[in-house]
Amino acid sequence: MSLEEMTDDQVLDAWHAAKMAQKYAVTEDPSVRMALKLKAEAAAIRRFGVGEHLHAYRKRFPEEAP
């Protein structure tokens, strides 16, 4: 699914999933997990704009800090 086809929540959910995988997964190469997290954050930046992506993430996941 392309970024244009994704809803705002799907973009944020993908970023959140990548952040959690980078933080907690032990089965993948750490550099791969970091790359996936950065790719997901870049998609959020394209969708919401720099800085605004953090506000959107905090609103969707108030219990998590980016």
C-alpha positions as CSV (number, residue, x, y, z in Angstrom):
1,M,0.0,0.0,0.0
2,S,1.4,3.4,-0.9
3,L,1.6,6.3,1.5
4,E,-1.1,8.1,-0.6
5,E,-3.5,5.2,0.0
6,M,-2.9,5.0,3.7
7,T,-5.0,6.8,6.3
8,D,-3.4,9.0,8.9
9,D,-3.9,6.3,11.5
10,Q,-2.3,3.7,9.3
11,V,0.8,5.9,8.9
12,L,1.0,6.4,12.6
13,D,0.3,2.7,13.4
14,A,3.1,1.7,11.0
15,W,5.6,4.1,12.7
16,H,4.5,2.8,16.1
17,A,4.9,-0.8,15.1
18,A,8.4,-0.1,13.7
19,K,9.3,1.7,16.9
20,M,8.2,-1.1,19.1
21,A,10.0,-3.7,16.9
22,Q,13.2,-1.7,17.0
23,K,12.9,-1.4,20.8
24,Y,11.8,-5.0,21.7
25,A,12.4,-7.5,18.9
26,V,15.4,-9.7,19.2
27,T,15.0,-11.9,16.1
28,E,16.1,-9.4,13.4
29,D,19.3,-7.6,12.8
30,P,19.3,-4.3,14.8
31,S,20.3,-2.3,11.8
32,V,17.3,-3.6,9.9
33,R,15.0,-2.7,12.7
34,M,16.4,0.8,12.9
35,A,16.1,1.2,9.1
36,L,12.5,0.2,9.2
37,K,11.8,2.6,12.1
38,L,13.4,5.5,10.2
39,K,11.5,4.6,7.0
40,A,8.2,4.7,8.9
41,E,9.1,8.0,10.6
42,A,10.0,9.5,7.2
43,A,6.6,8.5,5.9
44,A,5.0,10.2,8.9
45,I,7.1,13.3,8.2
46,R,5.9,13.3,4.5
47,R,2.3,13.0,5.7
48,F,2.2,15.5,8.6
49,G,5.3,17.7,8.1
50,V,8.5,18.0,10.3
51,G,7.6,18.5,13.9
52,E,3.9,18.0,13.3
53,H,4.5,14.3,12.9
54,L,5.6,14.2,16.5
55,H,2.4,16.0,17.6
56,A,0.3,13.5,15.6
57,Y,2.2,10.6,17.1
58,R,1.8,11.9,20.7
59,K,-1.9,12.4,20.1
60,R,-2.4,8.9,18.7
61,F,-0.1,7.2,21.3
62,P,-0.1,9.5,24.4
63,E,1.6,6.7,26.5
64,E,4.6,6.7,24.2
65,A,7.2,9.4,23.6
66,P,8.8,9.4,20.1
